[in-house]
Amino acid sequence: MKPSQQATFWALALAGLCALIWLFKSILLPFVLGGAIAYLLNPVVNKLVRKGISRRWVVLLILGTFIVMVSVLLAIILPILVKEAIGFIKDAPEFAHKIWNLLEPQILWVQEKIGQQITLDQIQEAAKENIGKALQVSKGVLGGITSGGLAIVDFLTTLLITPVVSYFLLKEWPRVMAFVKDLLPKTHAGTISDLAGQIDKKISGFVRGQITICFLLGLAYAIALSIAGLNYGFLIGLGTGILSIIPFVGSALGLVTSMGVAYLQSGGDLVFMGIVLGIFLFGQFVEGNFITPKIMGESVGLHPLWIIFALMAGGSLLGLLGMFLSIPVAASVGVIAAFLIERYKSSIYYRLDVPSETETVKKK
C-alpha cells in the first residue's frame, strides 16, 4: 500500500472516530469516567494478580475500596464546600464595596488624568458585561454540565453506570489489550506499539502523578487555611489543588485569592497575611522538593500552555466530556507530532537543499 493510501486510511479512521464521539457525546461520560478509573487502578490490580490472586476478586476488592474511599471523602468535603460557597456568594457584595473603597483613591487619580468620571455603577455594569463574555467562553463547559450528563436523571445514570464500566474494563483489561494489539497492521505494529508505549508513559506519568499531587496539595491547603482561620479557606484550598493540574497556575491563583481574602478579612493585618503567605510558600517548597520528585520521578510532563489549550478546546467542543478527554488527547498529539517531525527531518523534503557527501567531494 502506498504512503498516500495509508495516510488516507488513517485520516478516514480518525474522522470516523471523531464522528462517533460527536454522535454519542451525550452518553459517553460514564464510559469515559469508567475507563479513566480503570486506567488509574489497573497497575494496582496487576501487581496483586501477579501474586496469584484471581483477577475478578482483586478487581472487586480494589474497585470497592476506591468507591468507598471516594464516597466517604465526598460525604465529608461536600457539606463544607457547599457551606463556604453559600457564604462566599452572600458576602460577595460586601467584598465588592471594600475593594471599591480600597481602589477609590487610585480611581480618582485616574479620573483626574483622563478627565472622565467613573462611578461604582459603571464599574459594576462593566463587570457584568465582562462576566457575560466569560460565560460565553465557558458556555461549552457549562453546557456539558447542565445538558451533557449531569442533570438529575443523567447524573444518577452516570453514578450507576461508571462503576459497572470500571469493573468490566478492569476485569477484561488483558483481553482488551490483546484484542487491540491483534488489530494493528502487521507491517507497522512495532512502530504503533512504540508510540502507544510513549503515550501511555506520558499519560500515566502526568495523569496519575499530577492527580495525586493535586489531591494532596488541595487537601493540605484546605486544612491549613481553615486552621489559620481564613474565610472560605477550605474552598480556596481545594480550588488551588484542582487548578494545580496546570503547573504553577493553581498555586499562583490560590495565593492571590488567599492574600486578597486575608487582607479584606483582617483589614490588612500583616501577621495574619504573613501566616497565609507562609502556608503557600511552605506548600510550594514541600511540593517542589519532596512531593513532585517522589511522585512524578523522571516522567515527562505536559507543557502548561498545552494543557490550558487542551482543556479550553475540549471544554468548548464537548463540554465536561471534552475536558476529561483533553489530557489524553493532548498527550497523544504531542507524541505523534514529535514522531512526525522526526520522520520529516529524516526525509528528502527536509534535506532537499543539503548537498550529498558525493557532491561535496566532486566539488573539491
C-alpha positions as CSV (number, residue, x, y, z in Angstrom):
1,M,0.0,0.0,0.0
2,K,1.3,3.4,-1.0
3,P,2.1,6.1,1.7
4,S,-0.7,8.3,0.3
5,Q,-3.2,5.4,0.6
6,Q,-2.1,4.7,4.2
7,A,-2.5,8.4,5.1
8,T,-6.0,8.4,3.6
9,F,-6.9,5.3,5.5
10,W,-5.8,6.6,8.9
11,A,-7.3,10.0,8.2
12,L,-10.7,8.4,7.5
13,A,-10.4,6.2,10.6
14,L,-9.6,9.2,12.7
15,A,-12.5,11.1,11.2
16,G,-14.8,8.2,11.8
17,L,-13.7,8.0,15.5
18,C,-14.3,11.8,15.9
19,A,-17.8,11.4,14.3
20,L,-18.7,8.6,16.7
21,I,-17.6,10.6,19.7
22,W,-19.6,13.6,18.5
23,L,-22.6,11.5,17.7
24,F,-22.7,9.7,21.1
25,K,-21.3,12.6,23.2
26,S,-24.4,12.8,25.4
27,I,-24.0,9.2,26.7
28,L,-20.2,8.8,26.7
29,L,-19.4,10.5,30.0
30,P,-19.9,7.4,32.3
31,F,-17.9,5.3,29.9
32,V,-15.0,7.8,29.8
33,L,-15.1,8.1,33.6
34,G,-15.2,4.3,34.0
35,G,-12.3,4.0,31.6
36,A,-10.3,6.6,33.5
37,I,-10.9,4.9,36.8
38,A,-9.9,1.5,35.3
39,Y,-6.8,3.0,33.8
40,L,-5.7,4.5,37.1
41,L,-6.4,1.4,39.1
42,N,-5.1,-1.2,36.6
43,P,-1.4,-1.1,37.8
44,V,-2.5,-2.0,41.4
45,V,-4.7,-4.8,40.1
46,N,-1.9,-6.2,38.0
47,K,0.5,-6.3,41.0
48,L,-1.9,-8.3,43.1
49,V,-2.8,-10.6,40.2
50,R,0.9,-11.5,39.8
51,K,0.8,-12.8,43.3
52,G,-1.6,-15.5,42.2
53,I,-4.9,-13.9,43.3
54,S,-8.0,-14.2,41.0
55,R,-8.3,-11.1,38.9
56,R,-12.1,-10.9,39.5
57,W,-11.7,-10.8,43.3
58,V,-8.8,-8.4,43.0
59,V,-10.9,-6.1,40.8
60,L,-13.9,-6.2,43.3
61,L,-11.6,-5.5,46.2
62,I,-9.7,-2.6,44.6
63,L,-12.7,-1.0,43.0
64,G,-14.8,-1.4,46.1
65,T,-12.2,0.2,48.3
66,F,-11.8,3.0,45.8
67,I,-15.6,3.7,45.6
68,V,-15.9,3.6,49.4
69,M,-13.0,6.0,49.9
70,V,-14.3,8.4,47.3
71,S,-17.8,8.3,48.8
72,V,-16.6,8.9,52.4
73,L,-14.3,11.7,51.1
74,L,-17.2,13.4,49.3
75,A,-19.5,13.0,52.3
76,I,-17.0,14.8,54.4
77,I,-15.9,17.5,51.9
78,L,-19.2,18.4,50.0
79,P,-21.1,19.9,53.1
80,I,-18.1,22.1,53.9
81,L,-17.8,23.2,50.3
82,V,-21.5,24.0,50.0
83,K,-21.5,25.9,53.2
84,E,-18.5,28.0,52.3
85,A,-19.7,28.6,48.7
86,I,-23.0,29.9,50.0
87,G,-21.2,32.1,52.5
88,F,-18.9,33.5,49.7
89,I,-21.9,34.3,47.5
90,K,-23.6,36.0,50.4
91,D,-20.6,38.1,51.3
92,A,-19.6,39.0,47.7
93,P,-21.4,42.4,47.7
94,E,-19.7,43.4,50.9
95,F,-16.3,42.4,49.4
96,A,-17.1,44.4,46.3
97,H,-17.7,47.6,48.4
98,K,-14.5,47.0,50.4
99,I,-12.5,46.7,47.2
100,W,-14.1,49.8,45.9
101,N,-13.2,51.7,49.0
102,L,-9.6,50.5,48.6
103,L,-9.3,51.4,45.0
104,E,-11.3,54.7,45.1
105,P,-8.2,56.9,45.6
106,Q,-6.5,55.4,42.6
107,I,-9.7,55.7,40.6
108,L,-10.0,59.4,41.5
109,W,-6.4,59.9,40.4
110,V,-7.2,58.2,37.0
111,Q,-10.3,60.3,36.7
112,E,-8.2,63.5,37.0
113,K,-5.7,62.3,34.4
114,I,-8.3,61.2,31.8
115,G,-10.9,63.8,32.7
116,Q,-13.8,61.3,32.9
117,Q,-16.0,60.4,35.8
118,I,-16.1,56.8,36.9
119,T,-18.7,55.6,39.3
120,L,-19.3,52.3,41.1
121,D,-22.4,51.7,39.0
122,Q,-20.3,52.0,35.8
123,I,-17.7,49.5,37.2
124,Q,-20.5,47.1,38.1
125,E,-22.0,47.4,34.7
126,A,-18.6,46.8,33.0
127,A,-18.1,43.8,35.3
128,K,-21.5,42.4,34.3
129,E,-20.5,42.7,30.6
130,N,-17.2,41.0,31.1
131,I,-18.8,38.3,33.2
132,G,-21.2,37.8,30.3
133,K,-18.3,37.4,27.9
134,A,-16.6,35.0,30.3
135,L,-19.8,32.9,30.4
136,Q,-19.9,32.8,26.6
137,V,-16.4,31.5,26.6
138,S,-17.2,28.8,29.1
139,K,-20.6,28.1,27.5
140,G,-19.4,24.7,26.2
141,V,-18.3,23.6,29.7
142,L,-21.4,24.8,31.4
143,G,-23.5,23.2,28.7
144,G,-21.7,19.9,29.3
145,I,-22.6,20.1,33.0
146,T,-26.2,21.1,32.6
147,S,-27.2,19.2,29.4
148,G,-24.5,16.7,28.7
149,G,-24.8,14.3,31.6
150,L,-25.2,16.0,34.9
151,A,-28.9,16.8,35.0
152,I,-30.6,14.9,37.8
153,V,-31.5,11.8,35.8
154,D,-28.3,11.7,33.8
155,F,-26.3,12.3,37.0
156,L,-27.9,9.2,38.6
157,T,-27.3,7.2,35.4
158,T,-23.6,8.3,35.4
159,L,-23.3,7.4,39.1
160,L,-24.7,3.9,38.4
161,I,-23.0,3.1,35.1
162,T,-19.5,4.3,35.9
163,P,-18.6,1.6,38.5
164,V,-20.0,-1.1,36.2
165,V,-17.9,0.1,33.3
166,S,-14.8,0.3,35.6
167,Y,-15.4,-3.2,36.8
168,F,-15.7,-4.9,33.4
169,L,-12.8,-2.9,31.9
170,L,-10.5,-3.8,34.8
171,K,-11.6,-7.4,34.7
172,E,-11.2,-7.7,30.9
173,W,-8.1,-5.4,30.6
174,P,-5.7,-8.1,29.4
175,R,-8.2,-9.3,26.8
176,V,-9.0,-5.8,25.6
177,M,-5.3,-5.0,25.2
178,A,-4.7,-8.3,23.3
179,F,-7.7,-7.6,21.0
180,V,-6.4,-4.1,20.2
181,K,-2.9,-5.4,19.6
182,D,-4.2,-8.0,17.2
183,L,-5.9,-5.3,15.2
184,L,-2.7,-3.4,14.5
185,P,-1.4,-3.6,10.9
186,K,1.4,-6.2,10.8
187,T,3.8,-4.0,8.9
188,H,3.6,-1.1,11.4
189,A,2.8,-3.0,14.6
190,G,6.2,-2.3,16.1
191,T,6.0,1.4,15.4
192,I,2.5,1.8,16.6
193,S,3.2,-0.2,19.8
194,D,6.2,2.0,20.5
195,L,4.1,5.2,20.0
196,A,1.4,3.7,22.2
197,G,4.0,2.9,24.9
198,Q,5.3,6.5,24.8
199,I,1.7,7.9,25.0
200,D,0.9,5.6,27.9
201,K,4.1,6.7,29.7
202,K,3.3,10.3,29.2
203,I,-0.3,9.9,30.3
204,S,0.4,7.7,33.3
205,G,3.3,9.9,34.3
206,F,1.2,13.1,34.1
207,V,-2.3,12.0,35.0
208,R,-1.6,9.6,37.8
209,G,1.2,11.7,39.2
210,Q,-0.5,15.1,38.8
211,I,-3.8,13.9,40.1
212,T,-2.1,12.6,43.2
213,I,-0.2,15.9,43.6
214,C,-3.4,17.9,43.1
215,F,-5.3,15.9,45.7
216,L,-2.5,16.1,48.3
217,L,-2.0,19.9,47.7
218,G,-5.7,20.7,47.7
219,L,-6.3,18.8,51.0
220,A,-3.2,20.2,52.6
221,Y,-4.0,23.8,51.6
222,A,-7.7,23.4,52.6
223,I,-6.8,22.1,56.1
224,A,-4.0,24.6,56.7
225,L,-6.0,27.7,55.6
226,S,-9.0,26.6,57.6
227,I,-6.8,26.1,60.7
228,A,-5.3,29.5,60.1
229,G,-8.9,31.0,60.2
230,L,-9.1,32.2,56.6
231,N,-12.7,32.7,55.5
232,Y,-13.5,30.2,52.7
233,G,-10.1,28.6,53.3
234,F,-11.4,25.1,52.6
235,L,-13.0,26.2,49.3
236,I,-9.9,28.2,48.3
237,G,-7.5,25.3,49.2
238,L,-9.4,22.7,47.3
239,G,-9.8,25.0,44.3
240,T,-6.0,25.6,44.4
241,G,-5.4,21.8,44.3
242,I,-7.8,21.3,41.4
243,L,-6.3,24.1,39.4
244,S,-2.8,22.7,40.1
245,I,-3.5,20.2,37.3
246,I,-1.9,23.2,35.4
247,P,1.5,23.6,37.0
248,F,2.2,27.0,38.6
249,V,-1.3,28.3,37.6
250,G,-3.2,26.8,40.5
251,S,-0.8,27.9,43.2
252,A,-0.5,31.4,41.8
253,L,-4.3,31.9,41.7
254,G,-4.7,30.3,45.1
255,L,-2.0,32.6,46.6
256,V,-3.5,35.8,45.1
257,T,-7.1,34.8,46.2
258,S,-6.0,33.9,49.7
259,M,-4.0,37.1,50.2
260,G,-6.9,39.2,48.9
261,V,-9.4,37.5,51.2
262,A,-6.9,37.7,54.1
263,Y,-6.5,41.4,53.6
264,L,-10.2,42.1,53.4
265,Q,-10.9,39.8,56.3
266,S,-8.3,41.2,58.7
267,G,-8.2,44.8,57.4
268,G,-4.5,44.4,56.4
269,D,-3.2,42.7,59.5
270,L,0.4,41.8,58.5
271,V,0.7,38.9,60.9
272,F,-2.4,37.2,59.6
273,M,-1.4,37.8,55.9
274,G,2.1,36.6,56.7
275,I,0.6,33.3,58.1
276,V,-1.4,32.8,54.8
277,L,1.7,33.6,52.7
278,G,3.8,31.2,54.8
279,I,1.3,28.4,54.2
280,F,1.7,28.8,50.4
281,L,5.4,29.2,50.5
282,F,5.9,26.2,52.7
283,G,3.4,24.2,50.4
284,Q,5.4,25.1,47.3
285,F,8.7,24.2,49.0
286,V,7.4,20.8,50.0
287,E,5.8,20.2,46.6
288,G,8.8,21.2,44.6
289,N,11.4,19.4,46.7
290,F,9.6,16.3,48.0
291,I,6.1,15.6,46.6
292,T,6.7,16.2,42.9
293,P,10.1,14.5,42.6
294,K,8.8,11.5,44.6
295,I,5.6,11.0,42.7
296,M,6.5,12.2,39.2
297,G,10.0,11.0,39.2
298,E,11.7,11.3,35.8
299,S,8.4,11.2,33.8
300,V,8.0,13.9,31.2
301,G,5.1,16.2,31.9
302,L,3.0,18.3,29.5
303,H,3.7,22.0,29.0
304,P,1.3,24.2,31.0
305,L,0.3,26.2,27.9
306,W,-0.6,23.0,26.0
307,I,-2.7,21.8,29.0
308,I,-4.6,25.1,29.1
309,F,-5.2,25.0,25.3
310,A,-6.3,21.3,25.5
311,L,-8.7,22.0,28.4
312,M,-10.3,25.0,26.8
313,A,-10.6,23.3,23.4
314,G,-12.1,20.2,24.9
315,G,-14.5,22.1,27.1
316,S,-15.7,24.3,24.2
317,L,-16.2,21.4,21.8
318,L,-17.6,18.6,24.1
319,G,-18.2,20.3,27.5
320,L,-17.4,18.2,30.5
321,L,-16.7,15.1,28.4
322,G,-14.2,17.1,26.3
323,M,-12.3,18.3,29.4
324,F,-11.9,14.6,30.5
325,L,-10.7,13.6,27.1
326,S,-8.4,16.7,26.6
327,I,-5.4,15.5,28.6
328,P,-5.1,12.0,26.9
329,V,-5.7,13.6,23.5
330,A,-3.1,16.3,24.3
331,A,-0.5,13.7,25.3
332,S,-1.2,11.6,22.2
333,V,-1.0,14.5,19.9
334,G,2.3,15.5,21.5
335,V,3.9,12.1,21.0
336,I,2.6,11.7,17.4
337,A,3.6,15.2,16.5
338,A,7.2,14.5,17.7
339,F,7.2,11.3,15.7
340,L,6.1,13.0,12.5
341,I,8.6,15.8,13.0
342,E,11.4,13.2,13.4
343,R,10.3,11.4,10.2
344,Y,10.0,14.8,8.4
345,K,13.6,15.7,9.4
346,S,14.9,12.4,8.1
347,S,13.0,12.7,4.8
348,I,14.1,14.1,1.5
349,Y,11.6,17.1,1.9
350,Y,13.7,18.4,4.9
351,R,17.1,17.6,3.4
352,L,16.3,18.6,-0.2
353,D,18.7,21.6,-0.4
354,V,21.5,19.9,1.6
355,P,24.2,18.6,-0.8
356,S,25.1,14.9,-0.5
357,E,28.6,13.8,0.5
358,T,29.3,12.7,-3.1
359,E,28.5,16.1,-4.5
360,T,30.7,17.8,-1.9
361,V,33.7,15.5,-2.8
362,K,33.2,16.2,-6.5
363,K,33.2,20.0,-5.9
364,K,36.5,19.7,-4.1
